[in-house]
């Protein structure tokens, strides 16, 4: 008899709720959309690399198709010409979908206070988590992802709204 089975006893059944099981699976397999706009994208790429390794969170690679993604990390400054593209990509993503605004430029326009730069991506799409910094370090992005995971863990299945079913 092994050490693990002697500590567990005869408990062969694990019980949980459907909400907990689904949210656990969703946080362990979020697929981010490949979307970087400026210098913050370099920090996002380094978060994917070996030193920080986002694959431990189930984010092995960024998807190039919005239909295969449920998370978009807007990394960098958003221009007025790019805004309709971001909205279209967001609309094509699988539901439920989440948004992380990475960096000061994406969150509030940063140092670019002019007509060509959107003063916060939340003017275009709803943002779930803001990651501050110019540019934010990979540790900050990981903290933002873990904050999003905590938020997803608190969701209820009955509160999901399927868009277009109303």
C-alpha positions in Angstrom: 0.0 0.0 0.0 1.4 3.4 -1.0 1.9 6.4 1.1 -0.8 8.4 -0.7 -3.5 5.8 -0.5 -2.8 5.2 3.2 -3.3 8.9 3.9 -6.4 9.2 1.8 -8.1 6.1 3.2 -11.1 4.7 1.2 -12.2 8.0 -0.2 -12.5 7.2 -3.8 -15.0 10.0 -4.7 -14.3 13.7 -5.0 -17.4 16.0 -5.0 -17.6 19.5 -6.3 -20.1 21.8 -8.0 -20.4 22.2 -11.7 -19.5 25.9 -11.4 -16.2 25.1 -9.7 -15.3 22.3 -12.1 -16.0 24.4 -15.2 -14.2 27.5 -13.9 -11.2 25.4 -12.9 -11.0 24.1 -16.5 -11.5 27.5 -18.0 -8.7 29.1 -15.9 -6.3 26.2 -16.8 -6.9 26.6 -20.5 -7.2 30.2 -21.4 -6.0 30.9 -24.9 -4.9 34.4 -25.5 -5.2 36.2 -28.9 -1.9 37.2 -30.5 -2.2 40.9 -30.3 0.6 43.3 -29.5 0.7 47.0 -30.6 3.9 48.5 -29.2 6.7 48.1 -26.6 4.4 46.3 -24.2 4.2 43.5 -26.7 7.9 42.7 -26.1 7.2 42.3 -22.4 4.2 40.1 -23.3 6.4 37.9 -25.5 9.1 37.6 -22.7 6.3 36.4 -20.4 5.7 33.5 -22.8 9.4 32.7 -22.9 11.3 30.2 -20.7 12.1 32.5 -17.7 8.4 33.1 -16.9 6.7 30.4 -18.8 3.0 31.1 -19.2 2.5 27.4 -20.1 2.2 26.6 -16.4 -1.1 28.5 -16.6 -2.3 26.6 -19.7 -1.3 29.4 -22.0 1.2 27.5 -24.2 0.9 29.7 -27.2 -1.0 32.8 -28.4 -3.6 32.0 -31.0 -3.7 33.9 -34.3 -7.4 33.4 -34.8 -10.0 35.2 -32.6 -12.3 32.2 -33.0 -9.9 30.0 -31.0 -9.3 32.6 -28.3 -11.1 33.6 -25.1 -8.6 36.2 -23.8 -7.2 39.3 -25.5 -4.3 41.1 -24.0 -4.2 44.6 -25.5 -0.5 45.5 -25.1 0.4 49.0 -26.2 -1.1 52.2 -27.6 -4.3 51.9 -29.5 -4.7 54.4 -32.4 -8.1 55.5 -33.7 -7.5 53.6 -37.0 -6.8 50.4 -35.0 -10.0 50.7 -32.8 -12.5 49.2 -35.3 -10.1 46.3 -35.8 -9.9 45.6 -32.1 -13.6 45.7 -31.8 -14.1 43.3 -34.7 -11.5 40.9 -33.2 -13.3 41.1 -29.8 -16.7 40.4 -31.4 -15.3 37.3 -33.2 -13.8 35.8 -30.0 -15.4 32.8 -28.3 -17.7 33.6 -25.4 -17.2 34.0 -22.5 -14.3 36.3 -23.4 -12.0 38.4 -21.3 -9.8 41.4 -21.8 -6.5 42.5 -20.1 -5.3 46.0 -20.7 -1.5 45.9 -20.5 0.4 49.1 -20.0 -0.4 52.7 -19.5 -0.9 53.4 -23.1 -3.7 50.8 -23.5 -5.2 51.7 -20.1 -5.3 55.5 -20.3 -3.4 56.7 -23.4 -0.1 57.0 -21.5 2.0 60.0 -22.5 0.1 60.2 -25.8 -2.6 62.8 -25.2 -3.6 63.6 -28.7 -6.4 63.0 -31.2 -4.8 59.9 -32.8 -4.5 57.8 -29.7 -7.5 56.2 -27.9 -7.4 57.3 -24.3 -8.1 53.9 -22.9 -9.1 50.7 -24.7 -12.2 50.6 -22.5 -13.7 53.1 -24.9 -13.9 50.3 -27.4 -14.2 47.0 -25.5 -14.9 46.1 -21.9 -11.8 45.5 -19.8 -11.6 43.0 -17.0 -8.1 43.6 -15.6 -5.8 46.6 -15.9 -2.0 46.0 -15.7 -0.2 49.2 -15.0 3.4 50.2 -16.0 5.3 51.6 -18.9 6.0 48.9 -20.0 4.9 46.5 -17.3 7.3 43.7 -16.3 6.4 40.1 -17.0 5.7 39.6 -13.3 3.0 42.3 -13.5 1.3 40.6 -16.4 1.4 37.3 -14.5 -0.2 39.0 -11.6 -2.9 40.4 -13.9 -3.5 36.9 -15.3 -3.8 35.5 -11.8 -6.2 38.3 -10.9 -8.3 37.4 -13.9 -8.2 33.7 -12.8 -9.6 34.7 -9.4 -12.4 36.6 -11.1 -13.3 33.7 -13.4 -13.3 31.3 -10.4 -16.0 33.4 -8.8 -18.4 33.3 -11.8 -21.6 31.3 -11.9 -22.9 29.3 -14.8 -26.4 30.7 -14.4 -25.1 34.2 -14.8 -23.6 33.5 -18.3 -25.4 35.4 -21.0 -25.2 33.9 -24.5 -25.1 36.9 -26.8 -27.6 36.7 -29.6 -29.9 34.4 -27.7 -32.0 37.2 -26.3 
